[in-house]
Amino acid sequence: METVEPNHHSLNQTITENLKEFQNVIYAGFAPRFFAYIIDLIVIWSLNSIITRPLLRLTNLTEAKLWIELFSASNLAQSLVFFLYFALMTWFFRATLGKMIFGLSVEPLKGVTLTKGQIIFREVIGRYISMAAFGLPYLVVIFTKKHQGLHDMFADTAVIKDKMKKLKHDLKSSLS
């Protein structure tokens, strides 16, 4: 029985022709990301309920605010927990608890490691802009090739399925 070595040109052509399908397999779509985000919001709500709100009551800062309700101690503390949760989880684990449950992680599109700048742009600036626009920029995930949200585009990142990391690496290598 004769074995046929794959032609490198043929392999690149197959990958190029099927890139859209590969991207649908590798990158996490809207549904798993949405449900992961819901889990993250529950975790953040829990952290605020267990830690932030009792601390505000203990320090008599529950009613404290600067000019308007938006700048209340409660809103500022809860926002700090929100942004720190996403930034620190992404920095240390490349995933929040919600993403971990769904087997997803944040990966840089270029390079191997996430930089501090990418994390700040993705998890703080990008999320702030998305939330200020009532969450509508999150819907961009549905329409982009690599299922990137606006915050991913700012940071040049994408959310991938963990079980597909090796395939992503192999595809990247074979196209180089």
MARVO-989865 format. One record per residue: residue number from 0; residue in one letter; x, y, z of N, C-alpha, C in turn. Coordinates in nm, 4 decimals, decimal comma, padded with zeros to 6 digits. Each point is the difference from the previous one (the first is absolute). Example, Ala and Ser with C-alpha at 12.3 -4.5 7.8 and 13.67 -1.06 7.14 Angstrom:
SITE  nr  rest  n_xx  n_yy  n_zz  ca_xx  ca_yy  ca_zz  c_xx  c_yy  c_zz
SITE  0  A  01,3190  -00,5690  00,7800  -00,0890  00,1190  00,0000  00,0900  00,1200  00,0000
SITE  1  S  -00,0350  00,1050  -00,0720  00,0820  00,1190  00,0060  -00,0770  00,1090  00,0730
END
This chain:
SITE  nr  rest  n_xx  n_yy  n_zz  ca_xx  ca_yy  ca_zz  c_xx  c_yy  c_zz
SITE  0  M  00,0841  -00,1170  00,0000  -00,0841  00,1170  00,0000  00,0893  00,1241  00,0000
SITE  1  E  -00,0294  00,0907  -00,0879  00,0828  00,1181  -00,0179  -00,0578  00,1164  00,0810
SITE  2  T  00,0871  00,0665  00,0761  -00,0457  00,1182  00,0730  00,0340  00,1230  -00,0802
SITE  3  V  -00,0892  00,0946  00,0013  00,0188  00,1222  -00,0764  00,0275  00,1135  00,0973
SITE  4  E  00,1127  00,0645  -00,0199  00,0334  00,1161  00,0821  -00,0875  00,1170  -00,0440
SITE  5  P  -00,0555  00,0744  00,0966  -00,0820  00,1136  -00,0401  00,0863  00,1088  -00,0646
SITE  6  N  -00,0489  00,0534  -00,1071  00,0664  00,1081  -00,0703  -00,0217  00,1282  00,0802
SITE  7  H  00,1094  00,0711  00,0338  -00,0101  00,1207  00,0821  -00,0892  00,1040  -00,0677
SITE  8  H  00,0144  00,0146  -00,1298  -00,0834  00,0950  -00,0741  -00,1472  -00,0399  00,0081
SITE  9  S  -00,0255  -00,1284  -00,0132  -00,1368  -00,0520  00,0062  -00,0613  00,0247  00,1384
SITE  10  L  00,0796  -00,0199  00,1041  -00,0473  00,0234  00,1367  -00,0343  00,1474  00,0200
SITE  11  N  00,0873  00,0898  -00,0440  -00,0272  00,1436  00,0114  -00,1246  00,0389  -00,0772
SITE  12  Q  -00,0183  -00,0580  -00,1169  -00,1176  00,0299  -00,0815  -00,1272  -00,0467  00,0713
SITE  13  T  00,0037  -00,1189  00,0581  -00,1153  -00,0528  00,0737  -00,0331  00,0896  00,1192
SITE  14  I  00,1030  00,0397  00,0726  -00,0217  00,0873  00,1156  -00,0597  00,1328  -00,0449
SITE  15  T  00,0581  00,0597  -00,1030  -00,0483  00,1287  -00,0498  -00,1448  -00,0102  -00,0470
SITE  16  E  -00,0332  -00,1055  -00,0719  -00,1363  -00,0174  -00,0517  -00,1018  -00,0225  00,1122
SITE  17  N  00,0438  -00,0603  00,1080  -00,0917  -00,0338  00,1085  00,0209  00,0857  00,1240
SITE  18  L  00,0671  00,1139  -00,0153  00,0339  00,0837  00,1142  -00,1231  00,0438  00,0790
SITE  19  K  -00,1076  00,0351  -00,0672  -00,1223  00,0429  00,0692  -00,0535  -00,1124  00,0896
SITE  20  E  00,0007  -00,1224  -00,0507  -00,0479  -00,1127  00,0799  00,0935  -00,0258  00,1188
SITE  21  F  00,1311  00,0091  -00,0249  00,0963  -00,0171  00,1090  -00,0219  00,1063  00,1072
SITE  22  Q  -00,0234  00,1240  -00,0434  -00,0209  00,1077  00,0961  -00,1262  -00,0234  00,0825
SITE  23  N  -00,1042  -00,0558  -00,0608  -00,1216  -00,0306  00,0756  00,0247  -00,1087  00,1035
SITE  24  V  00,0938  -00,0887  -00,0281  00,0325  -00,1086  00,0933  00,0910  00,0500  00,1126
SITE  25  I  00,0936  00,0877  -00,0331  00,1007  00,0450  00,0967  -00,0527  00,1093  00,0926
SITE  26  Y  -00,0626  00,1019  -00,0570  -00,0401  00,1169  00,0781  -00,1383  -00,0189  00,0614
SITE  27  A  -00,0142  00,0467  00,1234  -00,1259  -00,0141  00,0729  -00,1025  00,0984  -00,0547
SITE  28  G  -00,1177  -00,0492  -00,0296  -00,1073  00,0823  -00,0527  -00,0749  00,0754  00,1087
SITE  29  F  -00,1093  00,0617  -00,0413  -00,0762  00,0867  00,0897  -00,0618  -00,0760  00,1176
SITE  30  A  -00,0644  -00,1127  -00,0243  -00,0748  -00,0706  00,1056  00,0885  -00,0415  00,1191
SITE  31  P  00,1112  -00,0732  -00,0211  00,0800  -00,0365  00,1177  00,0589  00,1211  00,0705
SITE  32  R  00,0360  00,1028  -00,0757  00,0543  00,1213  00,0617  -00,1081  00,0721  00,0808
SITE  33  F  -00,1218  00,0024  -00,0518  -00,1107  00,0648  00,0707  -00,0278  -00,0703  00,1326
SITE  34  F  -00,0086  -00,1327  -00,0036  -00,0288  -00,0740  00,1238  00,1162  00,0072  00,0990
SITE  35  A  00,1224  00,0048  -00,0512  00,1165  00,0187  00,0873  -00,0082  00,1367  00,0685
SITE  36  Y  -00,0423  00,1009  -00,0752  -00,0136  00,1353  00,0540  -00,1083  00,0048  00,1076
SITE  37  I  -00,1093  -00,0708  -00,0203  -00,1069  -00,0056  00,1008  00,0550  -00,0603  00,1298
SITE  38  I  00,0775  -00,1074  -00,0117  00,0614  -00,0613  00,1186  00,0929  00,1004  00,0679
SITE  39  D  00,0784  00,0727  -00,0794  00,0902  00,1006  00,0566  -00,0768  00,1095  00,0735
SITE  40  L  -00,1127  00,0418  -00,0558  -00,0811  00,1013  00,0674  -00,0543  -00,0519  00,1333
SITE  41  I  -00,0348  -00,1277  00,0055  -00,0460  -00,0603  00,1258  00,1140  -00,0022  00,1020
SITE  42  V  00,1207  -00,0331  -00,0454  00,1171  -00,0003  00,0888  00,0255  00,1414  00,0526
SITE  43  I  -00,0049  00,0989  -00,0891  00,0233  00,1398  00,0411  -00,1082  00,0462  00,0966
SITE  44  W  -00,1244  -00,0335  -00,0284  -00,1099  00,0351  00,0910  00,0245  -00,0629  00,1379
SITE  45  S  00,0459  -00,1253  00,0002  00,0286  -00,0685  00,1259  00,1127  00,0695  00,0760
SITE  46  L  00,1065  00,0343  -00,0697  00,1117  00,0705  00,0640  -00,0457  00,1328  00,0593
SITE  47  N  -00,0814  00,0718  -00,0756  -00,0509  00,1280  00,0503  -00,0916  -00,0206  00,1204
SITE  48  S  -00,0807  -00,1053  -00,0021  -00,0922  -00,0273  00,1103  00,0734  -00,0443  00,1261
SITE  49  I  00,1055  -00,0765  -00,0170  00,0723  -00,0565  00,1141  00,1060  00,0958  00,0552
SITE  50  I  00,0636  00,0776  -00,0886  00,1127  00,0824  00,0435  -00,0287  00,1504  -00,0093
SITE  51  T  -00,0333  00,0477  -00,1180  -00,0091  00,1442  -00,0234  -00,1101  00,0662  00,0815
SITE  52  R  -00,1213  -00,0496  -00,0104  -00,1119  00,0639  00,0710  00,0184  -00,0031  00,1511
SITE  53  P  00,0403  -00,1139  00,0602  00,0239  00,0020  00,1452  00,1112  00,0983  00,0406
SITE  54  L  00,1056  00,0104  -00,0809  00,1068  00,0957  00,0312  -00,0501  00,1441  -00,0064
SITE  55  L  -00,0843  00,0289  -00,0973  -00,0572  00,1344  -00,0103  -00,0885  00,0317  00,1209
SITE  56  R  -00,0779  -00,0990  00,0450  -00,0837  00,0198  00,1196  00,0863  00,0177  00,1236
SITE  57  L  00,1038  -00,0802  00,0111  00,0902  00,0053  00,1149  00,0700  00,1357  00,0100
SITE  58  T  00,0328  00,0587  -00,1128  00,0705  00,1282  -00,0011  -00,0943  00,1194  -00,0161
SITE  59  N  -00,1300  -00,0259  00,0055  -00,1030  00,1045  -00,0140  00,0118  00,0779  -00,1312
SITE  60  L  00,0373  -00,0679  -00,1071  00,0131  00,0641  -00,1302  -00,1126  -00,0379  -00,0956
SITE  61  T  -00,1002  -00,0690  00,0500  -00,1091  -00,0467  -00,0864  -00,0683  00,1153  -00,0728
SITE  62  E  -00,0192  00,1116  00,0671  -00,0701  00,1144  -00,0597  00,0944  00,1061  -00,0561
SITE  63  A  00,1303  -00,0180  00,0113  00,0961  00,1005  -00,0454  00,0010  00,0088  -00,1520
SITE  64  K  00,0046  00,1255  -00,0501  00,0083  00,0186  -00,1443  00,0605  00,1364  -00,0309
SITE  65  L  00,0556  00,0090  -00,1184  00,0531  00,1264  -00,0506  -00,0981  00,0529  -00,1031
SITE  66  W  -00,0684  00,1046  00,0298  -00,0953  00,0689  -00,0863  -00,1206  -00,0837  -00,0418
SITE  67  I  00,0206  -00,1105  -00,0699  -00,1124  -00,0776  -00,0520  00,0142  -00,1470  00,0402
SITE  68  E  -00,1092  -00,0722  -00,0142  -00,0029  -00,1422  00,0386  00,1038  -00,0838  -00,0743
SITE  69  L  00,0290  00,0370  -00,1237  00,0983  -00,0733  -00,0794  00,1353  -00,0050  00,0714
SITE  70  F  00,0318  00,1061  00,0731  00,1279  00,0059  00,0718  -00,0144  -00,0346  00,1482
SITE  71  S  -00,0951  -00,0856  00,0309  -00,0157  -00,0424  00,1394  00,1098  -00,0995  00,0359
SITE  72  A  00,0294  -00,0099  00,1275  00,1016  -00,0946  00,0464  -00,0391  -00,1420  -00,0393
SITE  73  S  -00,1283  -00,0296  00,0063  -00,0489  -00,1329  -00,0356  00,0268  -00,0312  -00,1480
SITE  74  N  -00,0372  00,0919  -00,0893  00,0224  -00,0220  -00,1432  00,1483  -00,0104  -00,0325
SITE  75  L  00,0799  00,0878  00,0583  00,1436  -00,0025  -00,0267  00,0643  -00,1297  00,0488
SITE  76  A  -00,0386  -00,0440  00,1200  00,0573  -00,1244  00,0554  -00,0426  -00,1213  -00,0829
SITE  77  Q  -00,1274  -00,0061  -00,0380  -00,0476  -00,1129  -00,0782  00,0604  -00,0008  -00,1413
SITE  78  S  00,0208  00,1168  -00,0574  00,0664  00,0087  -00,1298  00,1449  -00,0455  00,0100
SITE  79  L  00,0656  00,0377  00,1070  00,1384  -00,0420  00,0225  00,0081  -00,1524  00,0078
SITE  80  V  -00,0921  -00,0620  00,0722  -00,0037  -00,1463  00,0093  -00,0220  -00,0609  -00,1383
SITE  81  F  -00,0919  00,0561  -00,0773  -00,0308  -00,0496  -00,1347  00,1257  -00,0005  -00,0874
SITE  82  F  00,0647  00,1162  -00,0114  00,1159  00,0108  -00,0889  00,1204  -00,0790  00,0521
SITE  83  L  00,0209  00,0012  00,1313  00,1107  -00,0781  00,0564  -00,0200  -00,1497  -00,0208
SITE  84  Y  -00,1234  -00,0470  00,0146  -00,0294  -00,1417  -00,0214  00,0429  -00,0420  -00,1404
SITE  85  F  -00,0471  00,0727  -00,1010  00,0321  -00,0372  -00,1379  00,1491  00,0152  -00,0295
SITE  86  A  00,0602  00,1104  00,0456  00,1413  00,0239  -00,0297  00,0902  -00,1014  00,0699
SITE  87  L  -00,0229  -00,0239  00,1280  00,0877  -00,0916  00,0744  -00,0188  -00,1459  -00,0426
SITE  88  M  -00,1230  -00,0405  -00,0220  -00,0236  -00,1378  -00,0452  00,0652  -00,0233  -00,1366
SITE  89  T  -00,0121  00,0978  -00,0893  00,0599  -00,0137  -00,1326  00,1519  00,0028  00,0101
SITE  90  W  00,0536  00,0847  00,0870  00,1450  00,0087  00,0164  00,0577  -00,1311  00,0534
SITE  91  F  -00,0598  -00,0538  00,1047  00,0559  -00,1194  00,0643  -00,0389  -00,1319  -00,0672
SITE  92  F  -00,1200  -00,0072  -00,0559  -00,0498  -00,1280  -00,0508  -00,0394  00,0010  -00,1481
SITE  93  R  00,0023  00,1169  -00,0632  -00,0480  00,0164  -00,1376  -00,1484  -00,0323  -00,0139
SITE  94  A  -00,0673  -00,0088  00,1117  -00,1431  -00,0318  -00,0032  -00,0635  00,0390  00,1325
SITE  95  T  -00,1255  00,0394  -00,0079  -00,0785  00,0219  00,1208  -00,0609  -00,1341  00,0406
SITE  96  L  -00,0680  -00,0032  00,1132  -00,0626  -00,1262  00,0424  -00,1024  -00,0481  -00,1027
SITE  97  G  -00,0759  00,0926  -00,0557  -00,0978  -00,0370  -00,1027  00,0668  -00,0629  -00,1212
SITE  98  K  00,1078  00,0597  -00,0458  00,0721  -00,0564  -00,1148  00,0594  -00,1361  00,0353
SITE  99  M  00,0527  -00,0129  00,1204  00,0574  -00,1290  00,0416  -00,1046  -00,1101  -00,0046
SITE  100  I  -00,1190  00,0298  00,0469  -00,1088  -00,0988  00,0011  -00,0326  -00,0464  -00,1420
SITE  101  F  00,0054  00,0930  -00,0958  -00,0313  -00,0330  -00,1392  00,1231  -00,0403  -00,0809
SITE  102  G  00,1156  -00,0093  00,0635  00,1219  -00,0421  -00,0702  00,0479  00,1014  -00,1020
SITE  103  L  -00,0029  00,1277  00,0382  00,0410  00,1077  -00,0887  00,1162  00,0763  00,0620
SITE  104  S  00,0790  00,0654  -00,0829  00,1048  00,0869  00,0521  00,0288  00,1130  -00,0966
SITE  105  V  00,0551  00,1068  00,0546  00,0357  00,1175  -00,0782  00,1421  -00,0199  -00,0520
SITE  106  E  00,0169  00,0174  -00,1306  00,1310  -00,0198  -00,0620  00,0350  00,1218  -00,0849
SITE  107  P  00,1283  00,0359  -00,0021  00,0417  00,1089  -00,0895  -00,0006  -00,0498  -00,1445
SITE  108  L  -00,0347  00,0855  -00,0938  00,0030  -00,0404  -00,1400  00,1427  -00,0008  -00,0532
SITE  109  K  00,0856  00,0814  00,0608  00,1420  00,0024  -00,0368  00,0803  -00,0260  00,1268
SITE  110  G  00,0991  -00,0828  -00,0116  00,0818  -00,0298  00,1164  -00,0559  -00,1158  00,0802
SITE  111  V  00,0648  -00,0256  00,1111  -00,0355  -00,1157  00,0810  -00,0670  00,0393  00,1313
SITE  112  T  00,0431  00,1111  00,0580  -00,0545  00,0397  00,1292  -00,0798  00,1298  -00,0115
SITE  113  L  -00,0959  00,0130  00,0887  -00,0767  00,1236  00,0084  00,0862  00,1048  00,0703
SITE  114  T  00,0018  00,1201  -00,0532  00,0755  00,1069  00,0647  -00,0922  00,0742  00,0972
SITE  115  K  00,0608  00,0755  00,0892  -00,0796  00,0810  00,0928  -00,0867  00,0987  -00,0777
SITE  116  G  00,0573  00,0561  -00,1072  -00,0756  00,0943  -00,0826  -00,1219  -00,0640  -00,0634
SITE  117  Q  00,0150  -00,1224  -00,0501  -00,1142  -00,0698  -00,0596  -00,1085  -00,0243  00,1041
SITE  118  I  00,0403  -00,0380  00,1186  -00,0983  -00,0275  00,1050  -00,0722  00,1281  00,0411
SITE  119  I  00,0742  00,1088  00,0147  -00,0638  00,1272  00,0370  -00,0951  00,0457  -00,1097
SITE  120  F  00,0438  -00,0067  -00,1262  -00,0879  00,0413  -00,1094  -00,1225  -00,0897  -00,0100
SITE  121  R  00,0179  -00,1308  00,0175  -00,1108  -00,0936  -00,0146  -00,0957  00,0069  00,1179
SITE  122  E  00,0548  -00,0127  00,1195  -00,0838  -00,0191  00,1183  -00,0446  00,1287  00,0684
SITE  123  V  00,0666  00,1095  -00,0261  -00,0405  00,1255  00,0648  -00,0582  00,0964  -00,1044
SITE  124  I  00,0823  00,0454  -00,0921  -00,0454  00,1000  -00,0969  -00,1074  -00,0572  -00,0927
SITE  125  G  00,0255  -00,1169  -00,0575  -00,0966  -00,0611  -00,0915  -00,1319  -00,0334  00,0673
SITE  126  R  00,0071  -00,0566  00,1201  -00,1245  -00,0334  00,0722  -00,0753  00,1258  00,0406
SITE  127  Y  00,0732  00,1033  00,0401  -00,0649  00,1252  00,0394  -00,0779  00,0586  -00,1188
SITE  128  I  00,0645  00,0036  -00,1155  -00,0661  00,0531  -00,1205  -00,1207  -00,0863  -00,0360
SITE  129  S  00,0156  -00,1322  00,0063  -00,1113  -00,0900  -00,0327  -00,1168  00,0186  00,0955
SITE  130  M  00,0302  00,0163  00,1279  -00,1067  00,0186  00,0984  -00,0656  00,1372  -00,0151
SITE  131  A  00,0800  00,1021  -00,0332  -00,0550  00,1349  -00,0184  -00,0975  00,0028  -00,1176
SITE  132  A  00,0202  -00,0904  -00,0946  -00,0896  -00,0099  -00,1161  -00,1053  -00,1092  00,0223
SITE  133  F  -00,0365  -00,0217  00,1250  -00,1054  -00,0946  00,0391  00,0276  -00,1440  -00,0415
SITE  134  G  00,1264  -00,0362  -00,0134  00,0369  -00,1372  -00,0325  -00,0129  -00,0362  -00,1470
SITE  135  L  -00,0459  00,0912  -00,0817  -00,0193  -00,0301  -00,1423  00,1298  -00,0401  -00,0715
SITE  136  P  00,1159  00,0594  00,0329  00,1230  -00,0432  -00,0683  00,0353  -00,1479  00,0228
SITE  137  Y  -00,0552  -00,0620  00,1036  00,0234  -00,1433  00,0208  -00,0602  -00,0821  -00,1144
SITE  138  L  -00,1031  00,0534  -00,0640  -00,0656  -00,0722  -00,1094  00,0882  -00,0114  -00,1244
SITE  139  V  00,1059  00,0782  -00,0057  00,0937  -00,0059  -00,1122  00,0568  -00,1417  -00,0126
SITE  140  V  00,0060  -00,0735  00,1109  00,0508  -00,1381  00,0018  -00,0717  -00,0859  -00,1038
SITE  141  I  -00,1268  00,0238  -00,0189  -00,0803  -00,0804  -00,0923  00,0466  00,0173  -00,1450
SITE  142  F  00,0511  00,1178  -00,0338  00,0238  00,0336  -00,1400  00,1466  -00,0019  -00,0441
SITE  143  T  00,0930  -00,0186  00,0898  00,1414  00,0040  -00,0386  00,0542  -00,1404  -00,0238
SITE  144  K  00,1007  -00,0103  -00,0865  00,0558  -00,1298  -00,0387  00,0529  -00,0786  00,1190
SITE  145  K  00,0695  00,0679  00,0882  00,0597  -00,0680  00,1154  -00,0845  00,0181  00,1257
SITE  146  H  -00,1244  00,0362  -00,0189  -00,0952  00,0202  00,1101  00,0566  00,0952  00,1053
SITE  147  Q  00,0562  00,1099  -00,0459  00,0562  00,0986  00,0904  -00,1037  00,1040  00,0376
SITE  148  G  -00,0007  00,0368  00,1280  -00,0787  00,1126  00,0445  00,0806  00,1266  -00,0214
SITE  149  L  -00,0629  00,1141  00,0188  00,0702  00,1263  -00,0160  00,1208  00,0060  00,0937
SITE  150  H  -00,0180  -00,0494  00,1222  00,1103  00,0018  00,0963  00,1153  -00,0908  -00,0448
SITE  151  D  -00,0300  -00,1076  -00,0731  00,1054  -00,0855  -00,0568  00,0750  00,0742  -00,1102
SITE  152  M  -00,0746  00,0724  -00,0814  00,0634  00,0736  -00,1100  00,0943  00,1080  00,0533
SITE  153  F  -00,0410  00,0682  00,1072  00,0865  00,1013  00,0607  00,1329  -00,0605  00,0441
SITE  154  A  -00,0068  -00,1220  00,0516  00,1181  -00,0625  00,0591  00,0704  -00,0988  -00,0918
SITE  155  D  -00,0538  -00,0240  -00,1181  00,0560  -00,0970  -00,0938  00,0038  -00,1396  00,0643
SITE  156  T  -00,1149  -00,0389  00,0562  -00,0147  -00,1302  00,0645  -00,1230  -00,0710  -00,0557
SITE  157  A  -00,0148  -00,1249  00,0378  -00,1191  -00,0773  -00,0342  -00,0224  -00,1023  00,1103
SITE  158  V  -00,1215  -00,0484  00,0114  -00,0318  -00,1050  00,0970  -00,0073  -00,1308  -00,0783
SITE  159  I  00,0809  -00,0962  00,0425  00,0028  -00,1275  -00,0710  -00,0449  -00,1128  00,0918
SITE  160  K  -00,0369  -00,1085  -00,0644  -00,0357  -00,1207  00,0736  00,1303  -00,0677  00,0404
SITE  161  D  00,0152  -00,0299  00,1279  00,1250  -00,0574  00,0511  00,0418  -00,1264  -00,0739
SITE  162  K  -00,0976  -00,0841  -00,0334  00,0338  -00,1260  -00,0662  00,0518  00,0214  -00,1423
SITE  163  M  -00,0077  00,1223  -00,0488  00,0448  00,0303  -00,1360  00,1319  00,0777  -00,0027
SITE  164  K  00,0643  00,0190  00,1140  00,1253  00,0765  00,0041  00,1070  -00,0619  -00,0893
SITE  165  K  00,0136  -00,1313  00,0044  00,1018  -00,0676  -00,0806  -00,0302  00,0174  -00,1487
SITE  166  L  -00,1264  -00,0135  -00,0387  -00,0377  00,0181  -00,1397  00,0317  00,1423  -00,0454
SITE  167  K  -00,0300  00,0991  00,0834  00,0291  00,1390  -00,0341  00,1495  00,0174  -00,0205
SITE  168  H  00,0786  -00,0549  00,0909  00,1458  00,0108  -00,0107  00,0494  -00,0679  -00,1278
SITE  169  D  -00,0491  -00,1198  -00,0281  00,0425  -00,0748  -00,1196  -00,0382  00,0732  -00,1283
SITE  170  L  -00,1213  00,0574  -00,0037  -00,0441  00,0749  -00,1180  00,0868  00,1243  -00,0196
SITE  171  K  00,0287  00,0685  00,1095  00,0834  00,1188  -00,0058  00,1392  -00,0346  -00,0531
SITE  172  S  00,0541  -00,1121  00,0485  00,1324  -00,0445  -00,0426  00,0025  -00,0396  -00,1469
SITE  173  S  -00,1036  -00,0703  -00,0459  -00,0001  -00,0483  -00,1377  -00,0212  00,1135  -00,0993
SITE  174  L  -00,0632  00,1084  00,0426  -00,0204  00,1142  -00,0895  00,1202  00,0930  -00,0027
SITE  175  S  00,0934  -00,0187  00,0949  00,1184  00,0879  00,0069  00,1044  -00,0403  -00,1001
END
